[in-house]
């Protein structure tokens, strides 16, 4: 299912495991909350680690187009 990123903000929700890698990966700290839209929902919220932000091409493209949001995250 194709999705599009609507926003990326510093992590502030109650999720404690990386939505991309799962609990077993022990990705800590979580640094961002990503809001996505896909064919099934207009609002899907993920909590993600720095590795996901660095390795996900959609996330890196979105952050390059939104430098203010990227700055709020600090170094990734």
C-alpha positions in Angstrom: 0.0 0.0 0.0 1.4 3.4 -1.0 1.5 6.1 1.6 2.5 9.7 1.8 4.0 11.6 4.7 1.9 14.5 6.0 4.2 15.6 8.8 7.3 14.7 10.8 7.6 16.2 14.3 9.8 15.5 17.4 8.6 12.4 19.3 6.0 13.3 21.9 3.3 10.5 21.8 3.0 7.6 24.2 4.4 5.0 21.8 7.6 3.3 23.1 8.6 1.0 20.2 9.7 2.0 16.7 6.7 1.6 14.4 8.9 0.7 11.5 11.2 -1.9 13.2 9.0 -3.2 16.1 9.7 -3.9 19.7 12.3 -6.6 19.2 14.6 -4.2 17.4 14.9 -2.1 20.5 15.3 1.1 18.5 15.8 3.8 21.1 15.5 6.6 21.5 12.4 7.3 19.3 13.0 10.7 17.9 10.1 11.5 15.6 6.3 11.1 15.1 5.4 10.7 11.5 1.9 11.2 10.2 1.1 9.3 7.1 -1.9 9.0 4.7 -2.6 5.8 2.8 -5.4 4.2 0.9 -6.9 2.9 4.1 -6.6 5.9 6.4 -6.1 9.7 6.2 -4.2 9.7 9.5 -1.7 7.0 10.5 0.8 8.0 13.2 4.2 6.2 13.6 6.9 6.8 16.2 10.3 6.2 14.6 14.0 6.0 15.4 16.8 8.0 13.8 17.8 5.0 11.7 14.4 4.9 10.0 14.6 8.7 9.3 18.1 8.3 7.7 17.3 5.2 5.7 13.7 5.9 4.5 13.9 7.7 1.1 10.4 9.2 1.5 11.4 10.6 5.0 14.7 12.1 3.8 12.9 13.7 0.8 10.2 15.1 3.0 12.7 16.5 5.5 14.7 18.1 2.7 11.6 19.9 1.5 10.7 21.0 5.1 13.9 22.3 6.6 12.1 23.9 9.6 10.7 20.4 10.6 14.1 18.9 10.1 15.7 21.5 12.3 13.2 20.8 15.1 14.5 17.1 15.1 18.1 18.1 15.5 20.8 15.8 14.1 19.5 12.6 12.8 
